[in-house]
Amino acid sequence: MKLRLLAAAAALLPLLAPPALAQRSIDGRYVDQGGYVEITVAPCGAYRCGTITRIIRRKPGEPDNDVHNDNRALRSRPILGIRVLSNLRWDDGAWRGTVYNPEDGGTYSASVRPGSGGALSVRGCVTIICRTVTWPAAS
């Protein structure tokens, strides 16, 4: 009798575990924190990627090229069309991959999550130093 009770209790244990976080879509159009560009997040192969698809307004004194890129050969490429989020895959409650920041030319590890009101929360890290920005949904 005790053995049956223990077996029944063991069978029910998985039902008591907290549910795994469901994968949440991040596909859509977003405006960067400064309101300068629109980024479109969409599937790219087995991953999700974010590409600058529209320049909303120009930064004063800033050229339209990727002038801050660490790779000198890429500094003449236009900002429009640059992939800023790459290789995002669902992992442990967030989309993880890399983020490229055209403002400083750096590429960082990224953790991306849907935010409130349709926004996107983008966290970029170098070792233990991280910065989080919120990109509101484009209208």
C-alpha positions as CSV (number, residue, x, y, z in Angstrom):
1,M,0.0,0.0,0.0
2,K,2.8,2.4,1.0
3,L,4.7,1.5,-2.2
4,R,1.6,2.4,-4.4
5,L,1.1,5.7,-2.6
6,L,4.8,6.6,-3.1
7,A,4.6,5.6,-6.7
8,A,1.5,7.7,-7.2
9,A,3.2,10.7,-5.5
10,A,6.3,10.3,-7.6
11,A,4.2,10.3,-10.7
12,L,2.5,13.6,-9.8
13,L,5.8,15.4,-8.9
14,P,6.3,16.7,-12.5
15,L,2.9,18.4,-12.3
16,L,4.1,20.4,-9.3
17,A,7.2,21.8,-11.1
18,P,7.0,25.5,-12.2
19,P,6.1,25.7,-15.9
20,A,8.9,26.5,-18.3
21,L,8.8,30.0,-19.8
22,A,7.0,29.8,-23.1
23,Q,8.8,31.2,-26.1
24,R,7.5,34.7,-26.8
25,S,7.7,36.2,-30.3
26,I,9.8,39.3,-30.8
27,D,9.1,39.6,-34.5
28,G,8.0,43.1,-35.4
29,R,9.2,46.7,-36.0
30,Y,10.9,48.8,-33.3
31,V,12.4,52.3,-33.0
32,D,15.8,52.6,-31.4
33,Q,16.1,54.4,-28.0
34,G,17.0,57.7,-29.7
35,G,14.3,57.6,-32.2
36,Y,16.7,57.6,-35.2
37,V,16.2,54.3,-36.9
38,E,13.6,51.5,-37.3
39,I,14.7,48.0,-36.7
40,T,12.7,45.0,-38.1
41,V,13.1,41.7,-36.2
42,A,12.2,38.6,-38.3
43,P,13.3,35.0,-38.8
44,C,16.7,34.5,-40.5
45,G,17.2,30.8,-41.0
46,A,16.8,29.0,-37.6
47,Y,17.3,32.3,-35.7
48,R,15.8,35.7,-35.3
49,C,17.7,38.8,-36.6
50,G,17.1,42.6,-36.4
51,T,18.0,44.8,-39.3
52,I,17.9,48.6,-39.7
53,T,15.1,49.0,-42.3
54,R,14.4,52.8,-42.1
55,I,16.2,55.9,-41.0
56,I,13.6,58.0,-39.2
57,R,15.8,61.1,-38.6
58,R,19.4,61.7,-39.0
59,K,21.8,62.3,-36.0
60,P,23.2,65.8,-36.1
61,G,26.8,65.6,-37.5
62,E,26.7,61.9,-38.0
63,P,27.2,60.4,-41.5
64,D,24.9,57.8,-42.9
65,N,27.7,55.2,-43.0
66,D,29.0,52.7,-40.4
67,V,32.0,54.9,-39.5
68,H,32.6,53.5,-36.0
69,N,32.9,49.9,-37.1
70,D,36.0,48.1,-35.8
71,N,36.5,46.7,-39.3
72,R,37.8,49.5,-41.5
73,A,36.5,47.7,-44.6
74,L,32.9,48.1,-43.3
75,R,33.1,51.7,-42.4
76,S,31.8,52.9,-45.8
77,R,28.7,50.6,-45.7
78,P,25.4,52.5,-45.2
79,I,23.6,52.3,-41.9
80,L,20.4,51.3,-43.7
81,G,20.4,47.5,-43.9
82,I,22.9,46.8,-41.1
83,R,22.0,43.8,-39.0
84,V,22.1,44.9,-35.4
85,L,20.6,41.8,-33.8
86,S,22.1,38.4,-34.9
87,N,21.7,34.7,-34.2
88,L,18.9,35.2,-31.6
89,R,17.7,31.9,-30.3
90,W,15.3,31.1,-27.5
91,D,17.1,30.0,-24.4
92,D,16.1,30.0,-20.7
93,G,13.3,32.6,-21.0
94,A,15.0,35.1,-23.4
95,W,16.2,35.4,-27.0
96,R,20.0,35.2,-26.8
97,G,22.6,36.2,-29.5
98,T,24.6,39.3,-30.3
99,V,23.8,43.0,-30.7
100,Y,25.9,45.4,-32.9
101,N,25.9,49.0,-31.8
102,P,26.7,51.3,-34.8
103,E,27.2,54.2,-32.4
104,D,30.5,52.7,-31.1
105,G,31.2,49.9,-33.6
106,G,31.0,47.2,-30.9
107,T,29.4,43.8,-30.9
108,Y,28.1,42.5,-27.6
109,S,26.4,39.4,-26.2
110,A,22.6,40.1,-26.1
111,S,19.6,39.1,-24.2
112,V,16.3,40.2,-25.8
113,R,12.8,40.0,-24.3
114,P,9.4,41.4,-25.2
115,G,8.7,44.4,-22.9
116,S,5.5,46.1,-21.9
117,G,3.3,47.8,-24.4
118,G,4.8,45.9,-27.3
119,A,8.3,47.3,-26.7
120,L,11.5,45.2,-26.9
121,S,14.0,45.1,-24.1
122,V,17.6,44.7,-25.4
123,R,20.4,44.0,-23.0
124,G,24.0,44.0,-24.3
125,C,26.9,42.8,-22.2
126,V,30.7,42.7,-22.3
127,T,31.9,40.3,-19.6
128,I,30.0,41.6,-16.5
129,I,29.3,45.1,-17.7
130,C,25.8,45.3,-19.2
131,R,23.4,48.0,-20.6
132,T,19.7,47.6,-21.2
133,V,17.8,49.7,-23.6
134,T,14.1,49.7,-24.5
135,W,13.0,49.9,-28.1
136,P,9.3,50.9,-28.4
137,A,7.2,49.3,-31.1
138,A,7.1,51.3,-34.4
139,S,3.8,52.8,-35.3
